[in-house]
């Protein structure tokens, strides 16, 4: 036993407390998405400049287990030993450019959130390993090292280094069993699979667009196309701003209109192509806010067509304004605070345009609605750079305005019959036309 210093006051956390704090605020689907993030990063490391068409991630959730397997390059033994299973990132942790794994807690937090037995098998380029984690044994007071200290490390069950594995064999399989009862029940819920699919399709739309095949059970996830309406009369905003910290952060803002669906209205925020905020309509993204003399109202159905997309990109994921659960932004980030002002500015001309469209509901004609209905969706990659949203000009509105209008009114049947008799006509329509032209002639306008 190591002789303890009598002046030392112990302040290290218990493992039970550590785990409780670690998993308290994360939702199950967010935890699963953390595990998928690691595979997506692996795919991008394996094919940094190419499409991901030959790579896959498969997720199988049941009341007994969660199994996630992929062929996205595997984890090298050296990475697993020194970095991947640490709680947090050290300064020495290798940085993968444009990665979405950042904080060094996601994988372990997901393990603890879901179950108490975790088996990992990974084959990488020059090594392979197996690891079996029994959380109950790991947190046991009897789990001490040779010096009697609490043991926080894990151990390989099998380990080989300095070997060569072909690309087709490189894989990682994570199997979590002995699920916590609440997790098992949630996996068994009939709506869970659809919720998980929707979350992954949103979070990893850019990876799916690059060809990565993600499957949940027997369902292949589909690409959720992101688009904005575009025409000669309507053009979305697209601006790019660079911020220089330790590494450059590129911010791209797209803002425009799309389908009139309130649940889809709002801002979508991505960090390194990972969606962290979806259809947000709160003050966090500029609604019910102001920037100088620019004021933005609260979101409501009148603005259901509004869509805004913000992409934060950096080789160093630590520079990006996201929280550790990747389901929200870091409001205190100076880059996000500056970007939010740009978001408010981007919203104002679109809000003005949608107000004008709404005002047509009280008018006899609706040329703006016709212009919107004739616009076509365009993918973000095809949107041209433009400092502000472009709405239709007065001449374009005039060109769209109908050449004819409709007059309609009602009157008593006996009076209508008398008018037909006097005008020598037999239909209500003929009465209307005859009286209209009679009025014009009486005023010398025909």
Secondary structure, DSSP 8 states (H G I E B T S, - for coil): -----TT-------HHHHHHHHHTT--HHHHHHHHHHHHHHHHHHHTSSS--TT-EEEEEE-SS-EEEEE-S----HHHIIIIITSSS--TTS---TT-S--SS-HHHHHHHHHEEEEEEEEE-SSEEEEEEEEHHHHTSTT-B-TTS-B-----EEEEEES----GGG-EEEEEEEEE-HHHHHHHHSTTHHHHHHHHHHHHTHHHHHTT-EEEETTEE------EEEE-SS-B-EEEEEEEESSSEEEEEEEEEE----GGG-EEEEEETTEEEEEEE-SGGGTTTEEETTEEE----GGGTTEEEEEEEE-SSGGGS-B-TTSSSB-TT-HHHHHHHHHHHHHHHHHHHHHHHHHHGGGSS--HHHHHHHH-EEEEGGG---BSS-B---HHHHHHHS-S---------HHHHHHHHHHHT--SHHHHHHHHHHHHHHHTT--
